[in-house]
Structures are given as structure tokens and as C-alpha cells.
Amino acid sequence: MRARTITVLIAMGLLTACVPTRQDYDAYVTLLQGSSRARSEATKDCVRGFDGKSSRNLGILTNTSDKDAVRVGCDRFIAAVVSGRATYDDVVDIKRQRPTPKIIKIFQGR
């Protein structure tokens, strides 16, 4: 079971191109809630998913330097997922590039 959970973590990555199923998302959240190492790995995976143009846009959104924007944005989003503030539907909206006021507030740290 542990190997399956870790595989889901690596394969899913919150901000990758594919949309996870609700069941996979729920398992992922449970894993993140119980493991600081999993949260750290999720943040690293999230950071790897951004390019230069996205970094600039995220810098504007997070009100941070372009250099720090991706890490800050990923930290904020992962924290929102762990706390339950960001839901499965929010992840789907992000993956489909449909920003909502709630998502913008999460990235802004509000």
C-alpha cells in the first residue's frame, strides 16, 4: 500500500497536465496531511512544472520576485490543499486554466 501511495504522489503532482480522479486526489491529500516529506516533494514537483513566462506571471500574482514566485506560489497552494482550503474542484480549475477568485486569493496568500 505504501508503494502505491508514493507512486500516486509521484505520478500525480498537483500542477501537472493531467487531471487526477477525485479518489486519487483524496488519497494524495491524505498523504500530504500526514507527511512533511511528501509536502516537500509535492512542492518540488510543482516548482518543476513552471517555465520562465509562468514564473513572471506568478510573480505578479504572488507579489514576489520572479525568482521566488514559483516556490512561494507552490508553497501556498500545497498548504491550501493540505488545510482543505483548496478543493478537488479548484485543482481541476487550475489544470483547465480557469482562474477563480478563490484560487487567486490562495496564490496571493490571502
C-alpha positions in Angstrom: 0.0 0.0 0.0 2.8 2.4 0.9 4.5 1.9 -2.5 1.1 2.6 -4.3 0.7 5.8 -2.3 4.2 7.0 -3.2 3.6 6.1 -6.8 0.4 8.2 -6.8 2.3 11.1 -5.3 5.0 11.0 -7.9 2.7 10.3 -10.9 0.0 12.8 -10.0 1.8 16.0 -9.0 -0.8 18.7 -8.4 0.2 21.0 -11.2 0.9 18.6 -13.9 -1.0 18.5 -17.2 -3.4 15.7 -16.3 -6.4 16.0 -14.0 -6.5 13.4 -11.2 -9.6 11.5 -10.3 -11.3 12.6 -7.1 -10.3 9.3 -5.4 -6.6 9.9 -6.3 -6.9 13.5 -5.2 -8.3 12.4 -1.8 -5.6 9.9 -1.3 -3.0 12.5 -2.3 -4.4 15.0 0.2 -4.3 12.4 3.0 -0.7 11.6 2.1 0.2 15.3 2.2 -1.5 15.8 5.5 0.4 13.1 7.2 3.9 13.6 5.8 6.1 16.7 5.7 8.4 14.9 3.4 5.5 14.3 0.9 4.7 18.0 1.1 8.3 18.9 0.4 8.3 16.5 -2.6 5.0 17.9 -3.8 6.4 21.4 -3.7 9.5 20.4 -5.7 7.3 18.7 -8.3 5.1 21.8 -8.5 8.2 24.1 -9.0 9.5 21.9 -11.8 6.2 22.4 -13.7 6.8 26.1 -14.4 8.7 27.8 -17.1 10.1 31.4 -17.3 6.9 33.1 -18.6 4.8 31.4 -15.9 7.3 32.5 -13.3 6.9 36.1 -14.3 3.1 35.8 -14.2 3.2 34.0 -10.9 5.5 36.7 -9.5 2.8 39.3 -10.3 0.1 37.1 -8.8 2.1 36.3 -5.6 3.6 39.8 -5.3 7.1 38.3 -5.1 10.2 38.4 -7.2 10.1 36.3 -10.3 12.9 34.3 -8.8 10.9 33.4 -5.7 7.4 33.4 -7.2 7.2 29.7 -8.2 8.3 28.4 -4.8 6.1 30.8 -3.0 3.1 30.0 -5.2 3.6 26.3 -4.9 4.1 26.5 -1.1 0.9 28.5 -0.8 -1.1 26.1 -3.0 0.2 23.0 -1.3 -0.6 24.5 2.1 -4.2 25.3 0.9 -4.6 21.7 -0.3 -3.4 20.3 3.0 -5.7 22.6 5.0 -8.7 21.8 2.8 -9.0 25.3 1.6 -8.2 24.2 -1.9 -10.6 21.5 -3.1 -10.6 19.0 -5.9 -12.7 21.3 -8.0 -10.1 24.1 -7.5 -7.3 21.7 -8.8 -9.5 20.9 -11.8 -10.0 24.6 -12.5 -6.2 25.3 -12.3 -5.4 22.4 -14.6 -8.0 23.7 -17.1 -6.6 27.2 -16.7 -9.8 28.7 -15.3 -8.7 31.0 -12.5 -11.3 31.8 -9.9 -11.2 34.5 -7.2 -10.6 31.8 -4.6 -7.6 30.4 -6.4 -6.2 33.9 -6.9 -6.6 34.6 -3.2 -4.7 31.4 -2.4 -1.8 32.4 -4.6 -1.8 35.9 -3.1 -1.6 34.4 0.4 -5.0 35.8 1.5 
